[in-house]
């Protein structure tokens, strides 16, 4: 399997983590310029009222700032708000109590930089799902980028920027509010983890339609 390069996301979705099953190593691009209104600092969960965005506020920087230099605006109570939103959305899901401590720890830890927050969440979810890929920051990578599969800027909340991917098919699974909403795809991986726990990896595996 080839290594893959992709930008870090905040609570990435299933398509993002499906790359971890078909790549020997994941190179997280912390050097490229930060893009606003992307998954770099946002994710989506399913609440009792429908899809809810979770957005990490960032400090205003000069127009061209690399990802690794983006600071979180901790003057706003985003951690408390995100944690409360997640608890409200998933406290009745089948596996919430089994996995909540992993994320409670993240939302009670101080992060100055967005890259540190994203990396901690990605590593936490990778460990929960027992994903085998090695994770390396591009700023610490010494190999040749040309040998990697480039998946940067392919997964985006805006449909016009979200690139088609025939190696991934969204798999429907039971969600906590399935009685009131049709299946919602592209949610953060915590939706699958809290709803299906130890079976999350199996569902993720079924989403892969071919190796890249």
GUPA-782791 format. One line per field, with one value per residue: residue in three letters; chain; x, y, z of N, C-alpha, C in turn. Coordinates in steps of 0.001 Angstrom, whole numbers, padded with zeros to 6 digits. Layout:
// residues N
aa <- ALA/...
ch <- A/...
n.u <- X/...
n.v <- Y/...
n.w <- Z/...
ca.u <- X/...
ca.v <- Y/...
ca.w <- Z/...
c.u <- X/...
c.v <- Y/...
c.w <- Z/...
This chain:
// residues 212
aa <- UNK/UNK/UNK/UNK/UNK/UNK/UNK/UNK/UNK/UNK/UNK/UNK/UNK/UNK/UNK/UNK/UNK/UNK/UNK/UNK/UNK/UNK/UNK/UNK/UNK/UNK/UNK/UNK/UNK/UNK/UNK/UNK/UNK/UNK/UNK/UNK/UNK/UNK/UNK/UNK/UNK/UNK/UNK/UNK/UNK/UNK/UNK/UNK/UNK/UNK/UNK/UNK/UNK/UNK/UNK/UNK/UNK/UNK/UNK/UNK/UNK/UNK/UNK/UNK/UNK/UNK/UNK/UNK/UNK/UNK/UNK/UNK/UNK/UNK/UNK/UNK/UNK/UNK/UNK/UNK/UNK/UNK/UNK/UNK/UNK/UNK/UNK/UNK/UNK/UNK/UNK/UNK/UNK/UNK/UNK/UNK/UNK/UNK/UNK/UNK/UNK/UNK/UNK/UNK/UNK/UNK/UNK/UNK/UNK/UNK/UNK/UNK/UNK/UNK/UNK/UNK/UNK/UNK/UNK/UNK/UNK/UNK/UNK/UNK/UNK/UNK/UNK/UNK/UNK/UNK/UNK/UNK/UNK/UNK/UNK/UNK/UNK/UNK/UNK/UNK/UNK/UNK/UNK/UNK/UNK/UNK/UNK/UNK/UNK/UNK/UNK/UNK/UNK/UNK/UNK/UNK/UNK/UNK/UNK/UNK/UNK/UNK/UNK/UNK/UNK/UNK/UNK/UNK/UNK/UNK/UNK/UNK/UNK/UNK/UNK/UNK/UNK/UNK/UNK/UNK/UNK/UNK/UNK/UNK/UNK/UNK/UNK/UNK/UNK/UNK/UNK/UNK/UNK/UNK/UNK/UNK/UNK/UNK/UNK/UNK/UNK/UNK/UNK/UNK/UNK/UNK/UNK/UNK/UNK/UNK/UNK/UNK
ch <- A/A/A/A/A/A/A/A/A/A/A/A/A/A/A/A/A/A/A/A/A/A/A/A/A/A/A/A/A/A/A/A/A/A/A/A/A/A/A/A/A/A/A/A/A/A/A/A/A/A/A/A/A/A/A/A/A/A/A/A/A/A/A/A/A/A/A/A/A/A/A/A/A/A/A/A/A/A/A/A/A/A/A/A/A/A/A/A/A/A/A/A/A/A/A/A/A/A/A/A/A/A/A/A/A/A/A/A/A/A/A/A/A/A/A/A/A/A/A/A/A/A/A/A/A/A/A/A/A/A/A/A/A/A/A/A/A/A/A/A/A/A/A/A/A/A/A/A/A/A/A/A/A/A/A/A/A/A/A/A/A/A/A/A/A/A/A/A/A/A/A/A/A/A/A/A/A/A/A/A/A/A/A/A/A/A/A/A/A/A/A/A/A/A/A/A/A/A/A/A/A/A/A/A/A/A/A/A/A/A/A/A
n.u <- 000841/000457/001741/-000141/-001033/-002667/-004698/-004999/-008067/-010823/-012307/-012694/-014578/-016162/-015247/-012767/-011341/-011438/-009339/-007232/-007270/-006400/-003896/-000415/000893/000042/000420/000192/-000610/000701/001814/000943/-001093/-003611/-007049/-010057/-013419/-013461/-013037/-010964/-011229/-013761/-016659/-019388/-022255/-025081/-027871/-030758/-032235/-031426/-028782/-025792/-023328/-019984/-017713/-014432/-013226/-010892/-007964/-007589/-005448/-002653/-003273/-002131/-001346/000329/-000950/000072/000593/-001740/-003694/-005884/-008856/-009214/-010618/-013216/-015862/-015614/-014877/-016412/-018951/-018914/-018512/-020836/-022765/-022199/-022657/-025403/-026398/-025626/-025921/-027802/-027144/-026022/-023354/-022243/-021450/-019310/-017274/-017071/-015210/-012787/-013126/-014029/-011670/-010200/-011739/-011314/-008750/-006212/-005545/-003375/-002839/-004390/-003515/-002477/-004739/-006320/-004608/-004485/-007138/-007403/-005479/-006577/-009049/-008047/-006751/-008949/-010328/-008446/-006787/-004310/-002449/000494/001033/002228/003547/003780/005744/007657/008358/010503/010566/009812/007419/006282/005900/003665/000106/-001926/-004275/-005191/-007358/-009634/-011854/-014494/-016649/-018193/-020120/-019229/-016513/-015965/-014530/-015229/-015127/-014513/-013607/-014763/-017771/-020568/-021817/-024915/-025940/-027372/-028493/-028608/-030907/-032550/-035231/-036458/-035087/-033858/-031066/-027948/-025090/-021479/-020924/-019036/-016628/-017221/-019936/-020443/-018892/-020079/-022599/-022189/-019938/-017686/-018155/-017741/-015396/-015738/-017913/-016752/-014784/-016392/-017097/-015173/-014575/-012683/-009102/-006735
n.v <- -001194/002250/005288/008117/011526/014073/016775/017766/017201/018370/016294/014134/012708/009592/008963/010192/008691/006232/006217/005565/002876/001890/002765/002738/004593/007767/011003/014014/017122/019822/022115/023506/026334/027619/026958/028652/027920/025158/021586/021621/022965/022294/020197/017844/016844/014776/016060/016307/018134/018003/018234/019417/021848/021801/024097/025129/028015/030270/032337/035565/035822/036795/037034/034860/032072/029315/026039/024934/027145/028267/029591/028751/030393/030817/032450/032203/030034/027462/024750/023869/024272/022537/020072/019905/019880/017474/015629/016065/015245/012553/011097/009142/007187/003903/003237/005352/005818/004116/005194/007918/009022/009276/011521/013439/013968/015266/017592/018886/019589/021972/023595/025370/025601/024809/022604/020891/020151/018908/016815/015338/014445/012919/010909/009761/008697/006959/005098/004080/002767/000972/001366/000723/002419/004447/007657/010744/014013/016395/018335/016969/014933/013020/011786/011354/013403/012993/010285/009676/009153/011761/013281/015681/018417/017195/016397/018171/020544/022082/021395/021966/021880/019401/016525/013852/010366/007265/005159/004983/004361/005574/003992/003073/003240/002527/005355/007589/009170/007954/007486/009816/011137/010727/008689/010251/011195/011790/012727/013509/011105/010332/009966/007455/005870/006263/005228/002598/001483/-001119/-002224/-000335/-000189/-002318/-001459/000773/-000476/-001737/000375/000824/000567/-000007/-000405/002271
n.w <- 000000/-000751/000715/001937/001492/003237/004456/007923/009711/011742/014003/011922/009112/007935/005344/005326/007290/006092/004363/005975/006175/003806/003298/003897/005403/006797/005859/007328/006217/007473/006670/004386/003296/005465/005048/005136/006311/005939/006512/008241/010630/011405/011992/011667/013499/014440/015804/018028/016694/014123/011631/013037/013085/014293/015110/015380/016778/015370/015702/014228/011550/009467/005923/004530/006013/007362/008130/010537/012064/012842/015333/018038/019038/022132/023790/023474/024460/023219/023627/025830/024741/022491/023737/025344/023333/022036/024103/024535/022053/021829/024204/024607/022858/021821/022598/023924/026646/026852/025385/025773/027561/026238/024646/026407/027714/025722/025372/027717/027792/027271/024242/022201/019502/016403/014896/016830/018276/016248/015534/017922/018161/015819/016277/018570/017650/015744/017375/018831/016794/016046/013783/011339/010049/009952/011384/010341/010548/007920/008161/009493/007913/005872/003453/-000108/-001480/-003940/-004202/-002822/-002495/-003318/-001471/-000685/000028/-001000/000386/001405/003017/001326/-001447/-004092/-003938/-003014/-003940/-006215/-005324/-006159/-004726/-002338/-000616/000942/003756/004985/008341/011574/013246/016089/016030/014177/014049/013447/011443/008087/007008/007622/006000/005996/008543/011547/012733/015318/015444/014287/016021/018594/018095/017198/018344/019004/016527/014667/013146/011380/009843/008699/007142/005229/003683/001826/-001539/-003415/-003719/-003633
ca.u <- 000000/001187/001435/-001100/-000924/-003965/-004663/-005711/-009438/-011348/-013255/-012921/-015689/-015832/-014439/-011404/-010698/-011324/-007993/-006304/-007311/-005829/-002597/000564/001215/-000730/001205/-000723/-000015/000597/002628/000186/-001856/-004894/-008234/-011231/-014670/-013156/-013104/-009791/-011668/-015190/-017192/-020838/-022870/-026538/-028536/-032203/-032816/-030849/-027329/-025251/-021895/-019089/-016661/-013408/-012875/-009448/-007571/-007347/-004035/-002427/-004036/-001499/-000751/000382/-001820/000727/000682/-003091/-003987/-007292/-009357/-009714/-011420/-014588/-016060/-015927/-014743/-017598/-020101/-018812/-018730/-022259/-023527/-021968/-023369/-026834/-026736/-025286/-025963/-028694/-026666/-025716/-022005/-021731/-020773/-018095/-016230/-017106/-014048/-011733/-013391/-014061/-010285/-009822/-012448/-010873/-007321/-005978/-004771/-003119/-002805/-005372/-002862/-002338/-006081/-006697/-003746/-004889/-008404/-007138/-004781/-007526/-009985/-007255/-006539/-010241/-010679/-007292/-006356/-002893/-001573/001370/000690/003422/003343/004598/006897/008639/008489/011744/010450/009449/005981/005836/005575/002447/-001190/-002290/-005714/-005428/-008452/-010619/-013031/-014811/-018072/-018880/-020258/-018478/-015104/-015874/-014214/-015781/-014186/-015159/-013049/-015509/-019224/-021132/-022613/-025951/-025935/-028372/-028078/-029376/-032202/-033058/-036692/-036987/-034337/-033237/-029635/-027123/-023689/-020463/-020808/-017777/-016513/-017801/-021307/-020371/-018332/-021061/-023750/-021883/-018855/-016686/-018499/-017491/-014340/-016307/-018720/-015794/-014159/-017350/-017249/-014115/-014999/-011498/-007863/-006246
ca.v <- 000000/003506/006294/009106/012836/014708/017800/017371/017671/018349/015165/013767/011814/008208/008937/010559/007574/005065/006304/004978/001430/001492/003428/002260/005724/008976/012200/015120/018357/020942/023199/024286/027450/027313/027315/028902/027238/023795/020632/021767/023397/022046/018849/017825/015757/014748/016371/016090/019107/017832/018356/020518/022062/022124/024909/025606/029391/030502/033739/036215/035826/037407/036342/033597/031473/027857/025341/024720/028408/028743/029522/028637/031506/030223/033400/031743/028779/026460/023386/023592/024194/021320/018927/019864/019501/016045/014899/016179/014493/011125/010456/007980/006229/002596/003063/006639/005722/003323/005927/009357/009503/009651/012854/014333/014354/016252/018846/019511/019856/023251/023564/026697/025543/023915/021367/020001/019632/017970/015634/014559/013785/011894/009799/009123/007888/005887/004084/003457/001888/000093/001545/000365/003365/005332/009066/011590/015380/016708/019114/016039/013846/013142/011040/012093/013615/012493/008865/009555/009467/013095/013376/016983/019252/016362/016248/019551/020720/022714/020409/022287/021569/018011/015766/012492/009330/005982/004125/005059/004419/005790/002865/003441/002541/003070/006540/007748/009777/007330/007481/011104/011622/009773/008550/011415/010833/012836/013206/013168/009683/010035/009500/006002/005253/006266/004410/001199/001021/-002039/-002609/000829/-000526/-003204/-000617/001579/-001355/-001995/001576/000858/-000170/-000452/000180/003364
ca.w <- 000000/-000799/001706/001476/002111/003395/005489/009146/009895/013107/014079/010520/008809/007558/004122/005733/007983/005201/003777/006928/006000/002513/003157/004871/006269/006545/006055/007554/005702/008415/006114/003406/003833/006093/004278/005963/005969/005517/007612/009102/011956/011607/011815/011812/014252/014280/017068/018025/015782/012794/011499/013830/012847/015405/014492/016311/016412/015244/015783/012947/011171/008161/004892/004156/007208/007272/009075/011836/012786/013160/016756/018427/019843/023374/024559/023299/025194/022201/024153/026634/023839/021692/024631/025707/022133/021815/025161/024263/020844/021838/025521/024560/021856/022406/023126/024375/027947/026718/024660/026028/028320/025296/024127/027561/027963/024700/025572/028967/027615/026594/023001/021639/018048/015784/014470/017995/018551/015188/015619/019092/017851/014800/016932/019491/016870/015141/018418/019124/015678/015792/012404/011312/009353/010713/011191/010348/010078/006750/008606/010058/006942/005113/002204/-001304/-001595/-005243/-004101/-002024/-003083/-002828/-001210/-000080/-000481/-001713/001241/001743/003345/000207/-002530/-005308/-003705/-002571/-005151/-006296/-004914/-006419/-003850/-001076/-000687/002268/004223/005954/009627/012490/013987/017317/015729/012952/014079/012982/010290/007177/007261/007295/005772/006158/009916/012207/013079/016631/015244/014095/017230/019678/017729/016905/019188/018457/015151/013809/012200/010360/008954/007947/006167/004158/002860/000816/-002717/-004126/-003227/-004486
c.u <- 000876/000835/000511/-000868/-002291/-003831/-005392/-007124/-009797/-012477/-013638/-014061/-015210/-014948/-012976/-010690/-010628/-009954/-006959/-006248/-006628/-004491/-001661/000958/000391/000149/000226/-000040/-000282/001335/001837/-000651/-003203/-006039/-009427/-012432/-014424/-013281/-011895/-010168/-013169/-015545/-018699/-021270/-024378/-027187/-030032/-032909/-032253/-029342/-026841/-023761/-021163/-017892/-015698/-013036/-011361/-009170/-007342/-005842/-003880/-003037/-003449/-000719/-000773/-000457/-001189/000826/-000677/-003386/-005497/-007670/-010015/-010418/-012902/-014717/-016412/-015850/-015970/-018815/-020080/-019089/-020206/-023120/-023402/-022707/-024866/-027251/-026608/-025432/-026888/-028285/-026118/-024363/-021398/-020915/-019471/-016937/-016138/-015848/-012902/-011897/-013566/-012654/-009836/-010470/-012173/-009367/-007145/-005098/-004592/-003247/-003767/-004739/-002741/-003671/-006470/-005896/-004155/-006186/-008193/-006462/-005716/-008480/-009266/-007030/-007837/-010595/-009576/-006859/-004832/-001946/-000747/001016/001940/003045/004272/005851/007998/008917/009717/011714/010081/007929/005436/005419/004258/001201/-001663/-003804/-006059/-006558/-009463/-011920/-013368/-016294/-018877/-018925/-019397/-016982/-014889/-015700/-014759/-014707/-014856/-014556/-013779/-016998/-019779/-022076/-023650/-025825/-026954/-027788/-029046/-030753/-032786/-034583/-037291/-036272/-033923/-031747/-028877/-025677/-022781/-020425/-019439/-017797/-017111/-019241/-021331/-019879/-019374/-022268/-023439/-020629/-017856/-016968/-018222/-016440/-014836/-017134/-017810/-015150/-015097/-017532/-016214/-014516/-013832/-010278/-007413/-004727
c.v <- 001244/004378/007336/010418/013510/015774/017307/017962/017615/017319/014717/012768/010437/008148/009247/009354/006313/005042/005613/003459/000970/002176/002936/003350/006929/010173/013369/016430/019520/022177/024097/025375/026988/027807/027477/028115/025851/022878/020736/022189/023225/020585/018939/016618/015817/014941/016094/017030/019014/017998/019599/020669/022363/022840/025414/027028/029565/031998/034300/036287/036604/036506/034991/033041/029965/027240/025280/025986/028980/028516/029468/029856/030938/031224/033044/030343/027630/025046/022986/023410/022912/020091/018799/019428/018011/015204/014907/015313/012989/010423/009245/006961/004989/002517/004354/006519/004936/004129/007408/009863/009924/011109/013883/014846/015432/017602/019496/019768/021154/023053/024997/026702/024488/022585/020384/019377/018579/016682/014742/013804/012661/010682/009045/008203/006725/004751/003357/002426/000886/000152/001425/001426/004210/006777/009923/012992/015659/017486/018233/014866/014067/012357/011951/012182/013008/011023/008629/009790/010780/013218/014705/017731/018469/016232/017619/019688/021389/021741/020700/021996/020106/017104/014340/011467/007969/004839/004084/005150/004562/004641/003343/002595/003215/004235/006810/008375/009236/007324/008782/011678/010466/009724/009786/010962/012022/013453/012834/011720/009356/009571/007985/005304/005172/005379/002927/000664/000105/-002499/-001475/000522/-001402/-002414/000251/000758/-001590/-000799/001659/-000024/-000635/000195/001272/003331
c.w <- 000000/000401/001095/002202/002096/004472/006743/009169/011370/013169/012663/010331/008335/006324/004445/006349/007137/004533/004675/006799/004724/002244/004252/005852/005839/006870/006170/007179/006657/007902/005157/004082/004386/005209/005196/005434/005374/006731/008546/010511/012164/011368/011980/012647/014001/015642/016944/017054/014371/012801/012231/013543/014151/014782/015561/015899/016361/015279/014387/012699/009872/007081/004499/005340/007069/008387/010470/012680/013158/014645/017002/019267/021100/024280/024453/023900/024249/022746/024968/025743/023010/022547/024989/024524/021860/022846/024891/023081/021031/023184/025570/023500/022553/023112/023676/025659/027874/026125/025011/026719/027407/024864/025240/027854/026978/024972/026922/028949/026839/025363/022509/020124/017518/015387/015628/018371/017526/015283/016785/018823/016844/015424/017865/018737/016204/016126/018749/018055/015337/014331/012327/010760/010324/010377/011356/009876/008906/007145/009191/009113/006067/003800/001042/-001427/-002889/-005199/-003358/-002873/-002482/-002698/-000542/-000783/-001319/-000936/001799/002066/002239/-000977/-003749/-005176/-003313/-003786/-005087/-005949/-005079/-005610/-002508/-001350/000720/002635/005234/007216/010544/013271/015125/017075/014428/012895/013562/011759/009393/007491/006784/007159/006071/007554/010478/012675/014442/016503/015097/015356/018338/019368/017581/017596/018503/017027/014161/012745/011063/009353/008096/006839/004981/003238/001747/-000354/-003564/-003506/-004182/-004527
